[in-house]
């Protein structure tokens, strides 16, 4: 039986790359927290729509975190 991320040739289709080592656990925790907040139970029977809602919310939070970090870095650079 084929794994969902494998092709017939045995190569994976997944092109996602972890850029920050160790971030997998943090992202997984964020995913579970967001799903719980939304009342979505993640699992094999979760719909694509619900998975998309959780993924979209993760993306929004990561963008907000990045914005705040950049603003703080800019403030610190202006003070020095």
C-alpha positions as CSV (number, residue, x, y, z in Angstrom):
1,X,0.0,0.0,0.0
2,X,1.3,3.5,-0.9
3,X,2.0,6.1,1.8
4,X,0.1,9.3,1.0
5,X,3.4,11.1,0.5
6,X,4.9,8.6,-1.8
7,X,4.8,8.2,-5.6
8,X,4.9,4.9,-7.4
9,X,8.7,5.3,-7.8
10,X,9.0,5.6,-4.0
11,X,9.9,9.3,-3.9
12,X,8.0,11.7,-1.7
13,X,5.8,14.5,-3.0
14,X,6.2,16.5,0.1
15,X,8.3,19.6,-0.7
16,X,7.9,21.2,2.8
17,X,11.2,21.8,4.4
18,X,11.8,22.6,8.1
19,X,14.0,25.7,8.1
20,X,14.3,26.0,11.9
21,X,15.5,22.7,13.5
22,X,13.3,21.7,16.4
23,X,10.3,23.7,15.3
24,X,8.3,20.7,14.4
25,X,7.1,20.2,18.0
26,X,6.2,23.9,18.4
27,X,4.2,23.9,15.2
28,X,2.5,20.6,16.2
29,X,1.5,22.1,19.5
30,X,0.2,25.3,17.8
31,X,-1.8,23.1,15.4
32,X,-3.4,21.2,18.3
33,X,-4.2,24.4,20.2
34,X,-5.7,26.1,17.2
35,X,-7.8,23.1,16.3
36,X,-9.1,22.9,19.9
37,X,-9.9,26.6,19.9
38,X,-11.9,26.1,16.7
39,X,-13.6,22.9,18.0
40,X,-12.0,20.8,15.4
41,X,-10.9,17.3,16.3
42,X,-7.9,16.4,14.1
43,X,-7.6,12.8,12.8
44,X,-8.0,10.5,9.9
45,X,-11.7,11.6,9.4
46,X,-11.0,15.4,9.5
47,X,-12.3,17.1,6.4
48,X,-10.1,19.0,4.0
49,X,-12.1,22.1,4.8
50,X,-11.4,21.8,8.6
51,X,-7.7,21.0,7.9
52,X,-7.5,24.1,5.8
53,X,-9.1,26.2,8.5
54,X,-6.5,25.1,11.0
55,X,-3.6,25.6,8.4
56,X,-4.9,29.0,7.6
57,X,-5.1,30.0,11.2
58,X,-1.5,28.7,11.8
59,X,-0.3,30.8,8.9
60,X,-2.0,34.0,10.2
61,X,-0.5,33.5,13.6
62,X,3.0,32.9,12.2
63,X,2.7,36.1,10.1
64,X,1.6,38.1,13.2
65,X,4.4,36.7,15.2
66,X,6.9,37.6,12.5
67,X,5.5,41.2,12.2
68,X,5.8,41.7,16.0
69,X,9.4,40.4,15.9
70,X,10.3,42.7,13.0
71,X,8.7,45.7,14.7
72,X,10.7,44.9,17.9
73,X,13.9,44.5,16.0
74,X,13.3,47.8,14.3
75,X,12.6,49.6,17.6
76,X,15.8,48.1,19.1
77,X,17.9,49.2,16.1
78,X,16.5,52.7,16.3
79,X,17.5,53.0,19.9
80,X,21.2,52.0,19.3
